[in-house]
Amino acid sequence: MQVVRGKVLALVGNHAVAYAVKQAKPQVLAVYPITPQTTMLEKLSEYVDKGELKAEMIKVESEHSAMASIYGAAVSGSRVFTATSSQGLLYMTEMIYWVGGQRAPIVAAIATRAIASPWSIWDDHQDFVSKRDAIWIQMMAENVQDAYDMTLQAFKISEDKRVVLPVMMGFDGFILTHTMERVETLPDNVVDSFIPPRQFNLIDFDNPLGVGPIATPDKYIEFRYKAMQAMERSKNVIKEVAKEYEDISGRNQYGLTECYMCDDAEFLLIAMGAWVGDIRVAVNRMRNEGKKVGLLKIRVFRPFPKEEVNDILKGRKGALVFDRAYSFGSGGVLGIETRANAYGLDTPIYNVIAGLGGKDVRPMEIQKITEDMIEGKLENERWLL
């Protein structure tokens, strides 16, 4: 395909996602306001009011109702979208699991935010990773451009008939939602070709039936097994969609992971989300000092790219996983995932817990703890308080 440049806009993250949603042309929206997602809802409402997005914006009384309403619309054949954050995502949780189990094609944007208590409106990844077993594909953006690009790709991935799974696009609250960056958009007609109208539904309208959702034990496990197969198939679909998107946008899209300065790296830093940019700065500084350090960016958290992570970790002297979420009684969530999938490897894997509740983590701190790993001064887990 030929690369066609669209408008270059200055957009905060919430507005970049809203712009991508407008171009994807969902027919039904249901979003309940919550910090730091609310300005996305306001922008989508503005698009609908001006006639720039021909969609039904359902006014709901809660996040639970938001997901319930678009769940029904998705089953009946509509393209749908919602967004939320933190306590809103928790309130939505019952329907999150219904949607995943039903394998309804839905796209949701999650402005990541710490979970109470104590009360916090600032960023971490605890809300996002808490849905790792809900049968949703989960993607995590590094910057505002990523958030725009991933939102468009999410619609195409979700509706691919080899997959038919809901997709959750996470991006860091305030750090990305309210930060203005340069965003290269695609022309509307190019997006129309990339994401054609949805051509299927999950109901036979010629023979509509109301069926109770209870499954007997022998059938329940079969449903779960088929969902597992769809999640595994989605890995190749995500890569295919990323390649197609790269062809039309001219921007490198790496699918499940992205490796930065990994070829000759003796030590790897592993992370997902906005602080990947800070880690990239630290890697550049250490490279200038002759330290062979690389960065592995996790773009897709579910399905976890275990084959790629295992392959990239081979032969390294050490790896340091940066976590903005913690499984109490176990460890950093991304660290757990990485260790679980580093099968057959001798590479030591360390974990740093930092940035919870929005606490700043600066490149110099990242550099210092990496140097501690290189010098053998690091325990398995360290908290940056």
Secondary structure, 3 states (H helix, E strand, C coil): CCCCCCCEEEEEHHHHHHHHHHHHCCCEECCCCCCCCHHHHHHHHHHHHHCCCCCEECCCCCHHHHHHHHHHHHHCCCCEEEEECHHHHHHCHHHHHHHHHHCCCCEEEEEECCCCCCCCCCCCCHHHHCCCCCCCEEEECCCHHHHHHHHHHHHHHHHCCCCCCCEEEEEECCCCCCCEEEEECCCHHHHHHHCCCCCCCCCCCCCCCCCCCCCCHHHHHHHHHHHHHHHHHHHHHHHHHHHHHHHHHCCCCCCCEEEECCCCCCEEEEECCCCHHHHHHHHHHHHHCCCCEEEEEECEEECCCHHHHHHHHCCCCEEEEEECCEECCCEEHHHHHHHHCCCCCCCCEEEEECCHHHCCCCHHHHHHHHHHHHCCCCCCEEECC
